[in-house]
Amino acid sequence: MSDTYQIGLSLRTVEDSDEAVSTPLKQAQKSMGMVPNMYAAMANLPALLATYSFGYDKFRSESGFSTVEQDVILLTVSRANECHYCVAAHSTLADMSGVPKDATDAIRDESTITDPKLKALSDFTRVMVETRGNPSSHDALAFLDAGYSDAHILGIVLAISVKVISNYSNHLFHTEVDDAFAGRNWDAPTS
């Protein structure tokens, strides 16, 4: 990264003496088989990790989107925010959940997605990020015409909220991509 601030805190571990830190990291290790570096960084403020985890779980379970659509949204937000860690992680998850590889690669490269519904979803998600939640009527109607609803717009707001927590934390920590996601490493383009 260029001359951007890096937080001077260490990654936390499951052996941490503070249970507010070690307990959620142990839960992550149990459910994922690893403690992602992102979680170990966010655990420096347990409320940050708890808020992220709660919102992420709610997005996954109650957003009204399919798993493929969820992964398109999360990857699109991470790409718009240029988060090297989350683009790698969500590309890997997208590959595992069945997002067509050409769609995942199109989001990463900011090229055109060939599937019309996934394109409408990714395009509108990016509009929501770039306009800070102020889409034009034209953009919203194009999204709705693709088969989505106003409730789906709120689901995108939830995803953006969750990804801001992780994307910004990763920017501040310059979080190293875990080996599990290294096959889909990504670097933001240089201006």
C-alpha positions in Angstrom: 0.0 0.0 0.0 1.0 3.6 -0.4 1.5 6.0 2.4 -1.6 5.0 4.4 -1.8 4.8 8.1 -1.4 1.3 9.7 -2.8 0.6 13.1 0.0 -0.5 15.5 -2.0 -3.2 17.2 -1.1 -6.9 16.9 -3.3 -9.7 15.7 -5.1 -11.3 18.7 -5.2 -15.1 19.3 -7.4 -17.8 20.8 -4.9 -17.9 23.7 -5.6 -14.3 24.7 -6.3 -14.0 28.4 -9.2 -11.6 27.7 -12.2 -13.8 27.2 -13.9 -11.0 25.2 -11.1 -11.5 22.7 -10.5 -15.3 22.9 -14.1 -16.5 23.0 -15.2 -15.2 19.5 -11.9 -16.3 18.0 -12.4 -19.8 19.4 -15.9 -19.8 17.9 -14.5 -18.7 14.5 -11.8 -21.4 14.7 -14.5 -24.0 15.5 -16.9 -23.0 12.8 -14.4 -22.1 10.0 -11.4 -24.3 10.9 -9.2 -21.2 11.2 -9.1 -17.8 12.7 -9.0 -15.4 9.7 -6.5 -12.6 10.1 -9.3 -10.1 9.7 -11.0 -11.5 12.8 -7.8 -11.5 14.7 -7.3 -7.8 13.9 -10.9 -6.8 14.6 -10.7 -8.6 18.0 -8.6 -5.7 19.3 -12.0 -4.0 19.8 -14.3 -6.9 20.7 -17.4 -4.8 20.0 -16.2 -4.3 16.4 -15.9 -8.0 15.8 -19.2 -8.7 17.5 -21.0 -6.1 15.5 -19.5 -7.4 12.3 -20.3 -11.0 13.1 -23.9 -10.2 14.0 -24.5 -8.2 10.9 -22.8 -10.7 8.6 -24.8 -13.6 10.1 -28.1 -11.6 9.7 -27.2 -10.7 6.1 -26.5 -14.4 5.3 -29.7 -15.6 7.0 -32.3 -12.9 6.6 -31.4 -10.7 3.5 -33.7 -12.5 1.1 -30.9 -13.1 -1.4 -29.6 -16.5 -2.5 -26.1 -17.5 -1.5 -24.8 -16.7 -5.0 -26.5 -13.3 -4.9 -25.1 -12.6 -1.4 -21.6 -13.4 -2.6 -22.0 -11.1 -5.6 -23.1 -8.3 -3.3 -20.3 -8.8 -0.8 -17.6 -9.0 -3.5 -19.0 -6.0 -5.3 -18.9 -3.9 -2.1 -15.4 -5.0 -1.3 -14.2 -4.3 -4.8 -15.8 -0.8 -4.7 -14.0 -0.2 -1.4 -10.8 -1.6 -2.8 -10.3 -4.0 0.1 -7.5 -6.4 -1.0 -8.3 -8.9 1.8 -12.1 -9.0 1.3 -11.9 -9.2 -2.5 -9.6 -12.3 -2.1 -11.8 -13.8 0.6 -15.2 -13.2 -1.2 -13.8 -14.3 -4.5 -12.9 -17.6 -2.8 -16.3 -17.9 -1.2 -18.0 -17.0 -4.5 -16.1 -19.8 -6.2 -17.2 -22.2 -3.5 -20.9 -21.1 -3.6 -21.3 -21.4 -7.3 -21.1 -17.9 -8.6 -20.0 -18.2 -12.2 -16.3 -17.6 -12.4 -16.8 -15.1 -15.2 -19.1 -13.1 -13.0 -16.6 -13.1 -10.1 -13.8 -12.1 -12.4 -15.9 -9.4 -14.0 -16.5 -7.9 -10.5 -12.8 -8.0 -9.7 -11.8 -6.5 -13.0 -14.8 -4.1 -13.2 -15.8 -5.5 -16.6 -19.3 -6.6 -17.7 -21.1 -9.5 -16.1 -22.9 -11.6 -18.7 -25.7 -12.9 -16.5 -28.3 -10.1 -16.7 -29.8 -10.6 -13.2 -26.4 -10.8 -11.5 -25.2 -7.8 -13.5 -28.2 -5.8 -12.3 -27.5 -6.8 -8.7 -23.8 -5.9 -8.9 -24.4 -2.7 -10.8 -27.0 -1.5 -8.3 -24.8 -2.5 -5.3 -22.0 -0.5 -6.7 -24.3 2.5 -7.3 -25.4 2.2 -3.6 -21.8 2.3 -2.5 -20.7 5.1 -4.8 -23.7 7.3 -4.1 -23.6 6.6 -0.4 -27.1 5.2 -0.5 -28.6 7.8 -2.8 -29.4 6.0 -6.0 -31.3 7.7 -8.8 -34.8 6.6 -9.6 -33.5 5.3 -12.9 -30.9 3.1 -11.1 -33.5 1.8 -8.6 -36.1 1.0 -11.2 -33.5 -0.9 -13.3 -32.8 -3.0 -10.2 -36.5 -3.5 -9.4 -37.2 -4.4 -13.1 -34.5 -7.2 -12.8 -36.8 -8.9 -10.3 -35.7 -7.5 -7.0 -37.8 -5.6 -4.4 -37.5 -2.6 -2.2 -36.7 -5.0 0.7 -33.7 -6.2 -1.3 -32.5 -2.6 -1.4 -32.4 -2.7 2.4 -30.6 -6.0 2.3 -27.9 -4.3 0.2 -27.7 -1.5 2.9 -27.1 -4.2 5.5 -24.3 -5.8 3.3 -22.7 -2.4 2.8 -22.8 -1.7 6.5 -21.1 -5.0 7.3 -18.5 -4.6 4.6 -17.6 -1.1 5.7 -16.6 -2.6 9.1 -14.4 -5.2 7.5 -13.1 -3.3 4.6 -12.1 -0.3 6.6 -10.6 -2.4 9.4 -8.5 -4.3 6.8 -7.3 -1.0 5.3 -6.2 0.2 8.7 -4.5 -3.1 9.6 -3.1 -3.8 6.1 -4.4 -7.3 6.9 -2.4 -10.1 5.3 -4.5 -12.4 3.1 -4.9 -15.8 4.7 -3.5 -18.8 2.9 -7.1 -20.1 2.4 -7.8 -17.1 0.2 -4.4 -16.6 -1.4 -5.4 -18.3 -4.6 -7.7 -15.4 -5.3 -5.3 -12.6 -4.2 -6.2 -9.2 -5.6 -4.5 -5.8 -5.5 -6.3 -2.5 -6.1 -5.3 -0.9 -9.4 -2.8 1.9 -9.1 -4.0 5.3 -10.4 
